[in-house]
Amino acid sequence: MARWHAPQLIELQIHALNIIQNLISLVPQHIHEIRGHQTLAVFLQTYKDKPRSKAAMQALLSASTFDFFKADLQECHLVDTLLEVVANSQESGTLQLRELSFNILSNICTECRQNQKEFRRLGGIESLRENLTFNDVDQSGNTITFLLSVLDCLSNAVFGNKRSELHFLDIEGVQGLLDLIETCTYTLKRLALSCLCSILENNKSFQYVVEWSSRKNSQNATQLLIKLYQEEDKRFGVQLGRGILQNIERPLFPKLSYLISKYASDDDAVNSGSMSRAQLSQQNLANSQLSNHDAASINIDDATRGSQKSSIRMQSSTKASRILRQALKVASQLSAKEKYNQSYINQMLSDFVKSYDLRGSIFATFFRVGFELHELNCTEKQYMEIIKLYPYLKNGEIWKDIKEEIDDLNIKPTSDDCHWVETSVEESREQTVQATVN
């Protein structure tokens, strides 16, 4: 290689790394057999300039998605190398490299206890906690996608590992998440709430929610979540009169239904509901899912209304990672196209997130920690009663959509099924009426 000048050599190496990145997805087993991943790890440890580091990381990111690379990459001391890159936050122009580092760490720690242990031993959890508060402007990357990578790494490297969760709690990780929920853009609120729901699976996290207080206005966690719920109600056009629901038929989505989503034109739906086109395209999902916490599976009977210690169980097998990965996928696809600038990417991510409803995650959070954590004023107490009704209201709207779809498709159910649907719709309506009266 002596015949090449340094700039030429760097250019050749970057091209070679880009080729390897594409080959890994095509022939991962062969790359593993010839120890290509080890060569990439050594290359990253050897060359510290940003262009070659970025190309090597992108290749390693492709490799980290395959399980048979994970243990080997840890043996190459890749965790230590990537955490060194993350720690280099004082140097300008490193934001994208740090984002790639968190993405790789997230992948190699997913369902890999050994790598999670190594990540904890080398101070990775402290790095996550520190970067949850990141709010600097760095032109070398995108602040929103960087924080997405931090939340993704938190979900896969910490949650589900009891020792890592306890360490995250000890360094005030819950407070960091609540601070982020309060101050971040709407794009990140849903993802941060999903992470909060995940860590609340650990009973020892409750006290940190109780103790949290805003640095901006001294509001507590309950007041913060009620405020977010109110903002969601306003966004979806919920009608309230003196704190009482006015629309009994569709209390959560008064301007949306199965028929509207199927037959209304895009412009009509956007104008009538003050919704983005991305919301319109996914409103069926918003109407059909009970909770925004995708891993939450909630079963409710009449005896559960007055007690947060009932038989509702949140199952956290996938936790927040699925939604995090969806958002990261959108970001990666867009950022690969040079014609898209950061503002366009951020807008696309925002539209994607706004197609979901935060109220399910807020209800799941309250149900986990309790509805009476803090002292509230009369208005807040009244709104808390509405939040408690969320699953019942949602259940009623789902039954109404089912009935509308059956009628629209001209399906003739059996007499028993027809009676079941009619009874369920009527019961949900009576339940909503009774709740508003009380």
Legacy VTK file of the C-alpha trace (Angstrom):
# vtk DataFile Version 3.0
C-alpha trace
ASCII
DATASET POLYDATA
POINTS 438 float
0.000 0.000 0.000
3.075 2.245 0.014
2.297 3.482 -3.480
-0.848 5.220 -2.234
-0.775 8.654 -0.684
-2.505 9.020 2.683
-5.708 10.674 1.353
-5.981 8.029 -1.374
-5.475 5.224 1.128
-8.180 6.619 3.385
-10.581 6.841 0.448
-9.851 3.240 -0.574
-10.339 1.983 2.967
-13.676 3.788 3.269
-14.874 2.239 0.002
-13.744 -1.191 1.187
-15.605 -0.760 4.482
-18.768 0.255 2.615
-18.511 -2.896 0.502
-18.034 -5.038 3.618
-21.081 -3.386 5.191
-23.232 -4.512 2.261
-21.661 -7.985 2.127
-22.409 -8.660 5.782
-26.133 -8.561 5.165
-25.734 -10.924 2.189
-23.195 -13.490 3.462
-22.967 -13.026 7.246
-21.881 -16.614 7.908
-18.929 -16.331 5.541
-17.850 -13.014 7.053
-18.004 -14.680 10.465
-15.974 -17.688 9.302
-13.130 -15.540 7.955
-13.208 -13.439 11.166
-14.131 -10.292 9.284
-15.842 -8.827 12.341
-12.610 -9.073 14.319
-10.769 -7.211 11.586
-13.395 -4.475 11.743
-13.040 -4.191 15.527
-9.239 -3.932 15.278
-9.587 -1.365 12.480
-11.858 0.793 14.651
-9.416 0.572 17.552
-6.475 1.468 15.298
-7.762 4.417 13.290
-9.358 7.289 15.188
-10.148 9.748 12.402
-13.862 10.421 11.917
-14.385 9.285 8.273
-12.827 5.845 8.780
-14.357 5.429 12.229
-17.793 6.148 10.816
-17.381 3.660 7.958
-16.094 0.958 10.312
-18.977 1.548 12.735
-21.556 1.282 9.963
-20.089 -2.092 8.987
-20.074 -3.221 12.630
-23.671 -2.041 12.986
-24.661 -4.430 10.190
-22.773 -7.276 11.886
-24.268 -6.557 15.307
-27.749 -7.521 14.121
-26.701 -11.196 13.872
-26.554 -13.229 17.081
-23.422 -15.215 16.199
-21.364 -11.999 16.052
-22.334 -10.742 19.522
-20.091 -12.835 21.787
-17.121 -12.497 19.445
-17.431 -8.722 19.284
-17.395 -8.540 23.067
-14.219 -10.646 23.134
-12.635 -8.123 20.757
-13.144 -5.467 23.474
-15.612 -3.656 21.238
-17.786 -2.577 24.183
-14.823 -0.774 25.733
-13.924 0.857 22.403
-17.449 2.119 21.752
-17.827 3.513 25.267
-14.609 5.454 24.718
-16.196 7.003 21.623
-19.317 7.858 23.618
-17.226 9.438 26.369
-15.534 11.699 23.823
-18.391 14.188 24.017
-16.216 17.262 24.399
-14.836 17.017 20.884
-17.008 18.722 18.275
-18.362 16.773 15.338
-18.682 13.444 17.144
-22.459 13.264 17.628
-23.072 10.854 14.750
-20.227 8.604 15.892
-21.688 8.483 19.376
-25.117 7.685 17.944
-23.649 4.782 15.955
-21.871 3.584 19.103
-25.118 3.419 21.076
-26.848 1.631 18.188
-24.137 -1.040 18.054
-24.123 -1.419 21.845
-27.885 -1.805 21.813
-27.711 -4.578 19.225
-24.933 -6.605 20.834
-26.561 -6.360 24.279
-29.992 -7.498 23.084
-30.770 -10.798 24.844
-27.077 -11.303 25.613
-26.400 -11.430 29.370
-22.633 -11.518 29.013
-22.551 -8.337 26.965
-25.028 -6.657 29.337
-22.729 -7.525 32.232
-19.693 -6.164 30.394
-21.623 -3.010 29.482
-22.505 -2.472 33.160
-18.952 -3.238 34.360
-17.380 -0.704 31.996
-19.670 2.154 33.035
-22.136 1.970 30.176
-25.155 2.639 32.386
-23.557 5.840 33.667
-23.006 6.899 30.041
-26.669 6.301 29.295
-27.765 8.326 32.309
-25.484 11.196 31.347
-26.647 11.263 27.721
-30.342 11.246 28.651
-29.843 14.929 29.456
-28.093 15.758 26.183
-29.436 18.957 24.625
-26.454 20.528 22.870
-26.499 21.591 19.231
-24.058 19.593 17.120
-24.102 20.001 13.353
-22.391 16.634 12.853
-25.568 14.718 13.696
-29.219 14.829 14.644
-30.049 15.391 18.306
-33.398 13.587 18.051
-32.027 10.435 16.427
-29.140 10.496 18.910
-31.553 10.443 21.850
-33.501 7.691 20.087
-30.327 5.606 20.046
-29.796 6.310 23.763
-33.338 5.150 24.604
-32.942 2.093 22.385
-29.698 1.149 24.115
-31.332 1.693 27.512
-34.163 -0.651 26.555
-31.907 -3.468 25.335
-28.808 -3.141 27.525
-30.462 -2.393 30.884
-34.153 -3.326 31.044
-34.778 -6.975 31.790
-31.477 -7.368 33.645
-32.214 -7.003 37.374
-28.720 -5.945 38.403
-28.517 -3.401 35.607
-31.964 -2.049 36.465
-31.002 -1.626 40.132
-27.839 0.206 39.133
-29.851 2.450 36.800
-32.193 3.248 39.697
-29.296 3.950 42.059
-27.862 6.620 39.747
-31.276 8.352 39.508
-32.187 6.948 36.121
-35.936 7.324 36.690
-35.446 11.001 37.477
-33.517 11.324 34.233
-36.354 9.752 32.262
-38.931 12.035 33.883
-36.753 15.070 33.166
-36.555 13.957 29.541
-40.331 13.423 29.316
-40.887 16.936 30.623
-38.427 18.750 28.345
-38.075 16.715 25.138
-39.852 17.228 21.838
-43.076 15.362 21.121
-41.134 12.912 18.938
-39.364 11.553 22.005
-42.142 11.772 24.610
-43.853 8.542 23.615
-40.584 6.618 23.526
-39.446 8.018 26.875
-42.846 7.124 28.368
-42.487 3.577 27.046
-39.082 3.325 28.727
-40.606 4.628 31.965
-43.316 1.952 31.758
-40.619 -0.669 31.299
-38.530 0.316 34.314
-41.691 0.486 36.433
-41.886 -3.295 36.084
-39.268 -3.142 38.840
-41.119 -2.437 42.099
-38.128 -0.607 43.557
-38.589 2.170 41.002
-41.825 3.479 42.542
-40.182 5.607 45.224
-38.183 7.516 42.618
-41.387 8.486 40.799
-42.842 9.722 44.097
-39.732 11.762 44.900
-39.321 13.406 41.497
-39.949 17.144 41.241
-39.619 19.339 38.182
-36.681 21.714 38.066
-38.719 24.114 35.949
-41.898 24.594 37.985
-41.697 22.120 40.903
-44.599 20.015 39.600
-44.619 16.360 40.647
-44.768 13.302 38.392
-48.557 12.953 38.721
-49.135 16.544 37.620
-46.727 16.101 34.697
-48.558 13.022 33.428
-51.992 14.617 33.890
-50.805 17.591 31.850
-49.617 15.268 29.071
-52.981 13.463 29.125
-54.795 16.797 28.815
-52.638 17.746 25.835
-53.493 14.450 24.136
-57.200 14.993 24.780
-56.943 18.413 23.175
-55.023 16.995 20.200
-57.724 14.409 19.502
-60.577 16.870 20.032
-62.014 15.441 23.269
-64.950 17.560 24.438
-65.110 18.467 28.113
-67.562 20.706 29.923
-66.590 21.592 33.480
-64.428 18.509 33.562
-67.209 16.196 32.312
-67.034 14.256 29.046
-69.559 15.617 26.557
-69.347 12.991 23.821
-70.667 9.739 25.279
-70.516 7.791 22.010
-66.829 8.455 21.281
-65.216 9.959 24.375
-61.591 9.375 23.312
-61.665 9.923 19.537
-64.748 12.046 18.841
-63.610 12.881 15.322
-62.470 9.415 14.332
-64.261 6.151 13.690
-64.079 3.130 11.412
-66.327 4.751 8.804
-64.455 8.065 8.851
-61.110 6.317 8.450
-62.433 4.318 5.499
-64.500 6.819 3.579
-63.434 10.359 4.493
-60.978 11.986 2.111
-57.533 12.841 3.380
-58.219 16.570 3.341
-61.526 16.234 5.177
-60.005 14.120 7.903
-57.020 16.389 8.291
-59.198 19.510 8.513
-61.855 18.053 10.765
-59.500 16.492 13.292
-56.519 18.818 13.077
-54.465 15.743 12.290
-51.420 15.187 10.125
-51.560 12.944 7.093
-49.327 10.439 8.864
-51.915 10.271 11.644
-54.682 9.699 9.121
-52.838 6.831 7.484
-52.418 5.030 10.791
-55.566 5.999 12.675
-56.907 2.440 12.440
-53.970 1.452 14.597
-54.707 4.256 17.024
-58.335 3.144 17.243
-57.618 -0.552 17.634
-54.785 -0.604 20.154
-55.587 -0.343 23.837
-52.234 0.893 24.979
-49.263 2.708 23.544
-47.002 0.637 25.669
-46.856 -2.121 23.058
-45.844 -4.794 25.524
-48.741 -4.054 27.865
-51.540 -6.579 27.968
-54.351 -5.373 30.236
-57.350 -7.326 31.445
-59.955 -5.454 33.449
-63.133 -6.444 35.230
-65.500 -4.336 37.268
-63.703 -5.082 40.545
-60.483 -3.453 39.371
-61.697 0.125 39.027
-60.989 1.175 42.583
-57.639 -0.514 43.089
-54.304 -0.249 41.369
-53.251 -3.512 42.968
-55.641 -5.584 40.882
-54.954 -8.330 38.378
-53.859 -6.125 35.507
-50.494 -7.330 34.353
-48.115 -5.561 32.016
-46.077 -8.041 30.029
-42.700 -6.564 29.101
-41.249 -9.201 26.795
-40.605 -6.675 24.040
-40.861 -3.519 26.152
-40.286 -0.287 24.304
-37.781 -1.658 21.795
-40.211 -2.362 18.954
-41.417 1.236 18.712
-37.908 2.546 19.257
-36.643 0.414 16.414
-39.475 1.517 14.156
-38.560 5.154 14.703
-34.850 4.426 14.266
-35.614 2.575 11.031
-37.507 5.575 9.698
-34.597 7.834 10.635
-31.956 5.564 9.088
-33.876 5.201 5.835
-34.305 8.923 5.470
-30.794 9.898 6.547
-29.396 7.574 3.880
-30.823 9.882 1.234
-28.831 13.068 0.955
-31.761 15.069 -0.371
-33.399 14.912 3.074
-32.090 17.454 5.545
-32.361 17.202 9.328
-35.484 19.316 9.606
-37.267 17.088 7.102
-36.190 13.950 8.976
-37.359 15.421 12.270
-40.735 16.306 10.762
-41.174 12.788 9.366
-40.328 11.276 12.753
-42.731 13.665 14.458
-45.571 12.697 12.102
-44.809 9.032 12.678
-44.970 9.372 16.459
-48.114 11.532 16.365
-49.986 8.682 14.728
-50.027 7.070 18.176
-51.867 7.996 21.351
-49.923 8.707 24.542
-52.918 8.194 26.826
-52.544 4.421 26.977
-48.962 4.711 28.222
-49.984 7.350 30.757
-52.753 5.118 32.096
-50.347 2.146 32.257
-47.872 4.258 34.240
-50.505 5.357 36.758
-51.904 1.860 37.085
-48.453 0.539 37.868
-47.463 3.103 40.507
-50.909 4.117 41.762
-53.403 6.885 41.060
-52.937 8.602 44.417
-49.212 9.235 44.614
-49.404 12.963 45.341
-51.747 15.609 46.669
-53.795 17.151 43.856
-56.144 20.087 43.531
-59.820 19.606 42.645
-59.345 20.039 38.905
-56.492 17.537 38.835
-58.482 15.029 40.895
-61.377 15.343 38.475
-59.105 14.687 35.530
-57.539 11.734 37.299
-60.990 10.134 37.410
-61.156 10.448 33.618
-57.749 8.797 33.309
-58.942 5.882 35.453
-61.752 5.315 32.946
-59.409 5.064 29.947
-59.602 1.270 29.369
-63.392 1.272 29.684
-63.759 4.169 27.256
-61.342 2.544 24.842
-63.150 -0.783 25.067
-66.435 0.910 24.203
-65.019 2.615 21.117
-63.511 -0.659 19.900
-66.919 -2.366 20.121
-68.538 0.510 18.222
-65.921 0.219 15.475
-66.516 -3.527 15.270
-70.245 -2.950 14.857
-69.656 -0.277 12.199
-67.328 -2.559 10.259
-69.779 -5.480 10.385
-72.584 -3.261 9.096
-70.398 -1.637 6.448
-69.183 -4.966 5.054
-72.735 -6.306 5.169
-71.668 -9.259 7.267
-74.490 -11.252 8.804
-73.301 -12.574 12.172
-75.069 -15.386 13.961
-77.825 -14.416 16.338
-75.596 -15.144 19.322
-72.740 -13.038 17.955
-75.115 -10.245 17.022
-76.553 -10.233 20.520
-73.034 -10.244 21.975
-71.974 -7.215 19.912
-75.162 -5.268 20.638
-74.941 -6.053 24.356
-71.274 -5.046 24.527
-71.935 -1.724 22.778
-74.868 -0.966 25.075
-72.960 -1.958 28.207
-70.021 0.243 27.274
-72.347 3.189 26.680
-74.126 2.688 29.996
-70.775 2.393 31.717
-69.591 5.689 30.214
-72.847 7.450 31.150
-72.671 6.155 34.702
-69.055 7.250 35.019
-69.827 10.783 33.879
-72.724 11.005 36.300
-70.570 9.882 39.207
LINES 1 439
438 0 1 2 3 4 5 6 7 8 9 10 11 12 13 14 15 16 17 18 19 20 21 22 23 24 25 26 27 28 29 30 31 32 33 34 35 36 37 38 39 40 41 42 43 44 45 46 47 48 49 50 51 52 53 54 55 56 57 58 59 60 61 62 63 64 65 66 67 68 69 70 71 72 73 74 75 76 77 78 79 80 81 82 83 84 85 86 87 88 89 90 91 92 93 94 95 96 97 98 99 100 101 102 103 104 105 106 107 108 109 110 111 112 113 114 115 116 117 118 119 120 121 122 123 124 125 126 127 128 129 130 131 132 133 134 135 136 137 138 139 140 141 142 143 144 145 146 147 148 149 150 151 152 153 154 155 156 157 158 159 160 161 162 163 164 165 166 167 168 169 170 171 172 173 174 175 176 177 178 179 180 181 182 183 184 185 186 187 188 189 190 191 192 193 194 195 196 197 198 199 200 201 202 203 204 205 206 207 208 209 210 211 212 213 214 215 216 217 218 219 220 221 222 223 224 225 226 227 228 229 230 231 232 233 234 235 236 237 238 239 240 241 242 243 244 245 246 247 248 249 250 251 252 253 254 255 256 257 258 259 260 261 262 263 264 265 266 267 268 269 270 271 272 273 274 275 276 277 278 279 280 281 282 283 284 285 286 287 288 289 290 291 292 293 294 295 296 297 298 299 300 301 302 303 304 305 306 307 308 309 310 311 312 313 314 315 316 317 318 319 320 321 322 323 324 325 326 327 328 329 330 331 332 333 334 335 336 337 338 339 340 341 342 343 344 345 346 347 348 349 350 351 352 353 354 355 356 357 358 359 360 361 362 363 364 365 366 367 368 369 370 371 372 373 374 375 376 377 378 379 380 381 382 383 384 385 386 387 388 389 390 391 392 393 394 395 396 397 398 399 400 401 402 403 404 405 406 407 408 409 410 411 412 413 414 415 416 417 418 419 420 421 422 423 424 425 426 427 428 429 430 431 432 433 434 435 436 437
